[in-house]
Amino acid sequence: MIKKRCPWCGEIISKKIPLGRYYCPSCKNYSKVYRFGGIHIIIYAFGILALIAIDYFWSFHSGWLLLLLYFGVCFILPLEMDTPHFVPRKSAQASVKLLCKYNFLQKRIIFSEKNLFVICFVDDNTVPVSHMLCISTEDVKFTSSNTFESNIKFIPLSANNTDFSKGTKFYIFEGKEKIAHGILKSDVE
């Protein structure tokens, strides 16, 4: 079963096959796989080139392998809202420093466009000043090997819509582990 977060409410939703629409039983909204992330297209293109090389050098027809590659890439793709209407979302610019060691490809996949994360805002003494909130990363640009700048967008059906000001610190979590530390570069609007 694939577990991904709903881009509407942040709850984990499961599906057996990573295609088509996802339905969230918590908020009753639909989402779909986001297929236009830069790193995902690069991985898919590299896979296609590898399959062409396999076909050329070993005369192994790769039609089924191409389908498996597509399913494999869909496993790592995040979800986006499936709606014909514009949905307003609060956002802010942020600078993020990774706390875990990742290789080049892992960083690009984990912190790619539209990926959803749980964050918690903290004060200067690392005391939480918010509940756990769900955000998506957009316009991710790595400035060094372990830091990146991003536009973080809050999910639209969040129970906690508190605005935070420039300079507020936060942690990004994967499960119960802190994987990154960030600071807001602009007010949440």
Buried (B, 14 or more C-beta within 10 A) or exposed (E): EBEBBBBBBBBEBEBEEBEEEBBBEEBEBBBBBBEEBEBBEEBBEEBBEEBEEBBEEEEEEBEEBBEEBBEEBBEBBBBBBBBEEEEEBBBBBBBBBBEEEBEEEEBBBBBBBBBBBBBBBBEEEEEEEBEEBBBBBBEBEBEEEBBBBBBBBBBBBBEEEEEBEEEBBBBBBEEEEEBBBBEBBEBBE
